[in-house]
Amino acid sequence: MTPHVVVVGGGAAGLMAAVAAREAGAAVTLVERTADGGRKILISGGGRCNVLPSVPAPERFVSEAPAARVRAFLGAWPLGEQRTYFEDVLGVPLTLEPESGKYFPASHRAKDVRDALVARARSLGVVLRFGAAVTAVAAAGRGWRVTTEHGGVDGSRVIVATGGLSVPSTGSTGFGFELAASLGHTVHPRYPALTPLTASPHPHADLAGLSLPVTLEAVSSRERAASHGGFLVTHRGYSGPSVLDVSHVAVRSLEHGPPATVRVAWTPRSAAGWTAWFSEARGHVANALARELPERLAVRLVDEAGVPRDRFCVQLRREERAALVTALTAYPLSWTGHEGYRPAEVTGGGVALDEVHRGTLESRLAPGLHFCGEVLDAFGPIGGYNFQWAWSTGRTAGLGATRPRD
């Protein structure tokens, strides 16, 4: 008999799961609470949608699962094959942004990505039930029943692609976490990830708008993370890819111990390199540093190091030079909190990876139920990696839901 697969959630992972299941021959119904689906796709990358990274980086994913399991989940659909699918099957030409190593749609319109997925689903015959919030998913006979506010849908398999808790304005409610927990699954504590940090009081409010590439390191009593990329001082704190990529260390530190220490290296130059630079630089120290850094930042670092702005570089005392070098290479960033789920790119935590079958993403506790996307316990850095996870796990779940059970 032809299996009937019900996909709950019409975001990136859900749309891909529905398409994959239909391509494999199943009858498919997709149920989505929003009116059109793919809301996170639409807002991603500032409306441009960073579809994929150019280089795989499974080691940069965060999960309670062993790195080998995360690597296996991602490797189920290699990056090159994903790119080919988008271009040759979905008809979305991709263009590489060399400076960032990110693939965007050639049109630079996120809507084109979402619309291509929806169009592919429709052309294959997927039944799309938009504007139907799911209220329950429960075993029914030899299959499952998905109850919505507009009636029920029965299926032999169900794929849970409900997303997480991030950006609730796109329809995220955390329903998938609640469902998994009710079925006995381990659901690791959730937290906002890839979210801006805040500072109150904000010691750098007068630097709001300052932007430059930096290297950040965040260290807590339990973990550490480092990132290189854009850094932005906001009116409430700090943002930019470098901040978002280490924010999970800061966020989680507030739950289990003292706040994480976040340090900034403002340039690629090492401490030894800066020491040598000061011995050769000419002119007043503030003016000299302003040739290497944004002027507002250079002046602030000189002032905080306790060095007179008009001190000549050749006249720096040893302790002044040491203070400046520390400020330039290991600056302690003052932060007190974070912006939470509202702007968070993803949700950390989720359904334990070892409780789903690797090749199908079927629950080990509830046969016939599959999980994919953000509801699973893994997320990657900024740069298309979380879409890579959504596409890969969505396809694995979609294909897995069409296979006979052992």
N, C-alpha and C positions, 0 to 999 in steps of 0.2 A: 504494500500500500504506500502511496505517496505521503510522506510525513507532512504535517502542517506545523510550521514553526511560527510562533508568536514572538515578536521582538518588542520588548518593553523599553521605549526610549528611542527618540529619533535624532540623537546627536551624531557626532562623527563615528563613534564605534557602532551605534545602533544602525545607522544607514548602511555602513559597510557590511555589518553582519547580515542585514536583510538581503542586500544585493548578493552576497556570497552564497547564502542559503538558497536563494532562487536560482542562481547560476548552476547550483549543484542539483537542481531538480525538485526542490521542495515547494509546496504551497506556502506562501509567507504572508502574514499580516503584521504590519508595524503599527504600534499604538504609541502616540506621542501627545503629551499634555499641551504643548504650544500649538499655535495655529499653522505653523509652517516647518518646524523642526530646524535643526542645525544652527541654533541661535549663537552658540559659542564659536562656531566656524565664522559666522558673520562678523563678530567683533574681534577676532584674533588678528594679531599683527597690525593693529591699528586699522583694521578693515582691509588689509592686504592678504592675510592668511599665509603664514609660514607653513606650507604644506608638509615639508620634509627637511631634515638636515641632509648635508651632503656626505657626512662621515658618521658611521655608527659609533655610539659611545655608551654601551650597556653598563660600563663601570661607573658612570656618572648617575645612574638611577638610584633612587632611595627606596628601600623596601626592607621589611623585616625578614624577607626570604633570602636564601643564599644567592650570591651574585650569579651563579651558574643557572639557577632557575629563571631569573630575570632575563639572562642572555638567551636562554632557550625560547622563552615566550616571544622575544623580539625577533629572533632568528627564524621563526616559523614562516615569516614572509620577508625576505631580504630587501634592503633598501632599493637596490636596483630594480627588482621586480615591482616594487610599489610605484616607483617613478614611471616605469613602462606602463603600468596599469592606468595611472592617471592620464598619461598622454595618449596612449593608443586605444584604450577602452572607453574611458570617460570623456576623452576629447578635450582635456585641459592641458595645454602646453605649459611646461614649467620653465622658469628661467632662474639661473643661479646668480645669487648676489655674492660676488667673489670676496668682498671684504668681510662678510659675516659667515660665509659657507652655508647659506640658507636657500632653499628652493621656494619660490613664490609662483603663483600663476602668472603667466606672461602678461595678462591683463592687469595684474596687481589689484584684482577685485575679489575679495573673499566670497562674495555672492556667487561668483561663477563656479567656485568649488562646491558650495552647498547645492546650487541648482543642478549641477552635473550629477551629483549623487542621487538627488531626488528624481531627476529625469531618468537615470539609469534604472532605478527601482521601478518607476512607473512603466517604462518600456518593457521590462521583464514580466510585468504582471503582479508586482507586489501590491497588496491592498494596503493603502496608507490611510490610517484613521487618525488624522490630526485633530487637535482640540478635544482630546479624550483623556482626561487624567485617570490614571490607574489607582484604584482603591484597595485592591487585594490580588494576590497571586496564590493559588492553593492547588494542591494535588486533587485531581478529580478522576476517579476510575484509573485507567491506565495512562492518563495524560494529565494535563493541567488546565485550569480555568483562570483566565485573566479577567477580573471584574473592573469595569470602568464606570464612570459616572453616567455613561450613555448605554450601558448594557455589558454583556460578557462576551468573551471570545474563548473558544476551546481549542487547544492545540496538543499535539503529541509531545512537543518540546517547547520550552520557553527560554529565550535569551534575555537576561537582565542587563540592559545597557543604559541604566538610569542616571549615569554620571555621579557626581559627588555632592558637595555642599558649596562649592565655589561659584561665584557670580550668580547668586540666587535670582537675579532679574532675568536670567535666561531660562528659568524653569527648574533649576536644581533644587531638590527637596531632601535628598538623603534617603529616599524611599528604599533604594536597593540595599543600603546598609541595614535598615530595619528588617527587611525581608530575610536577608541572610542570617541575621542574628536570631530571628524567630525560628529558623530551621536548624539551629544549632551550630552554625558556622562561627569560627573565630573571626571577629571583626576588630582589627587593630585600631587603637584610639585614633580618631580623626583630628586633623588640625589644618588650618590654612597654610598652604605652601606656595612658594613663588609669590609672596605678598610683600608690599612695601613695609619698611620699618618706620616707627614714629619716635619722636623725642619730645618730652614734656617735663620741664621747659625745653624749648628748642634752642640750643646754643649757637646754631648756625642759620637761624631764620633770616639773617641779613644776607646770607649767601644763596637764598632761594633762586633757582634758575641756573645755578652753576652746573655745568655738565662737562665731563671728561672721562676718558677710559682709565680705569684703575685696576688694581688687584686687591681683592678682599680675602681675608681669612676669618672665619668664625669658629670659636672654640668654646665648647661647654664641658661640663664634667663627664659627659658621655660620648660626645662625638665632635667631629670637626669637618669643615668643608672650606674649599677655596674656589675662587672664581675670578676670571679676568673679563672685563667688559665695561659697558657704559655705566656711569654713576651720575645720579642726579640728586641735587639738594632740592627738596620740595618745601612748601610752607609748613608742612606737618612733620617732616623727617627726611627720609632717604629712599630713593627708588632707582630704577635702571636695572638692566640685566644682571650686573654683578651683585647687587643687593638682593634681588629676587632669588638668585641661585644659591645663596647661603642663608636665606631667611628661615628655612626650616630648622636650622640649628638654634637660631635665636628664639623662634616660636616655641620649640619643644623645651628649651632650657627653662622657660617660665613655669613649666608644669612639674619639673622634677629637681630643681636645685637653683643655685645662683644664676643670674642672667649670664648668657654667653658673652665672651669678649669678642668684639669685632674690631679688627685692625685693618688699616688701609695703607697700601703702598701707592703713592700718587703717580709714580712713573715706573718704568721697567728698570731703572738704574738701581743697583744694589747699594747697601750701606758703604761698602768699600769704595764703590764708584762715586758716591756723593762726597765721601771724605776727600778723595783725590780731586774732585771737581772744586770743592771749596778752596783747596790749596792753590788752584790755578785761576779761579775766577777773579775778575777785576770789578771795581766799583762798589757801591753800597750793597749790602747783602739783600735788601728788599728789592732793589732794582735788578740785581743779577738774577734772583729767583723768578722775578716776573718775566724774564725771558725764557724760562723753562716751564712755567705754570701759568694758569690764569692769574691776572694781577691780584684780584680780590683774595684768592686763595693764598698766594705767595705772601701777601702782607699779613694775613691772619696767622699763618704758620710761624712767621718771624715773631709776631707779637706773642703768641702762645709759648714760644720757646724762650721768651724773656730776653730777646736780643734787640737792642736798639736798631730801628730801621736804617739809620744812617751809619751804622757800623760798617767799615770797609771789610770786605771778605778777608783780606790779608791780615786784618787785625783781630779776627775772631779768636776768643779764648778757647782753650781745649774743651771746657764744659759747654760753651755756647755751640761750638761745632757739633759736639755729640748730641745736644738737645735738638738741633736742627735736623741732623741725620735721622734721629729717631722719629721726629715728626714727619719726615718725608717718606720713610720706609715702613714704619710700624705705628701709624697714627691711631690712637684709640678713639673709635667712633662712639659718641655718646648716644645711646638709644634707650628707650624705656618701654616700648610696646610695638604693636604692629597694626596694620589696617584691617586684619581679619579676612573673612570670606568674601566680602563685597567685591574687592578688586583682585582677589587671589586667582592666579592662573589655574591652579589645580587644588585638589584635596589630598593631603597626605594621609596615610593609613588606609584601612579598608579590608576587604575580604582576603584572608590568608591565601597565598598562592599555593601552598602545599595541600589545600583542601579542594583544589580543582584539578582535573586530569590535564596534564600538560598538552596533549595533542588535540583535545577537543574543548577544553575549558568547562567541561561538565562537572557539576558538583559531585564530590565524593560522598556527600551526605544525603542529597536529594536528587536521585537519578532523573534525568530529563530536564534539569534546570542548568543553564549555562550562564557564566558571568563574563563580561568583557568591559574594557575601557577603564574609566576613572574609578569605578566601584571596586576594582581590584587594588591590592596594596602595592602600588609602585607608581612612581612619577619620575620624570626626567627633568633636565635643565631647560632653560629657555633656548629656543632655536629649532623648533619643529619636532623635538623629541617626543613630546606628549601626543602629538598627532600621529607620529610613527607608532607609538604604543596603541593608540585607538584603532588605527587601520589594521595593525597586525593582529591584535587580540580580537577585534571585530570579525575579521576574516576567519580566524581560527575557530571562533565560536559558531559562526555561520555555517562553515563546512562541517564542523563537529556535530552540529545539531541534525545533520542529514544522514549521519552514519548509523548503521545498526549498532545496538548496544552489545557488548560482549556477553 
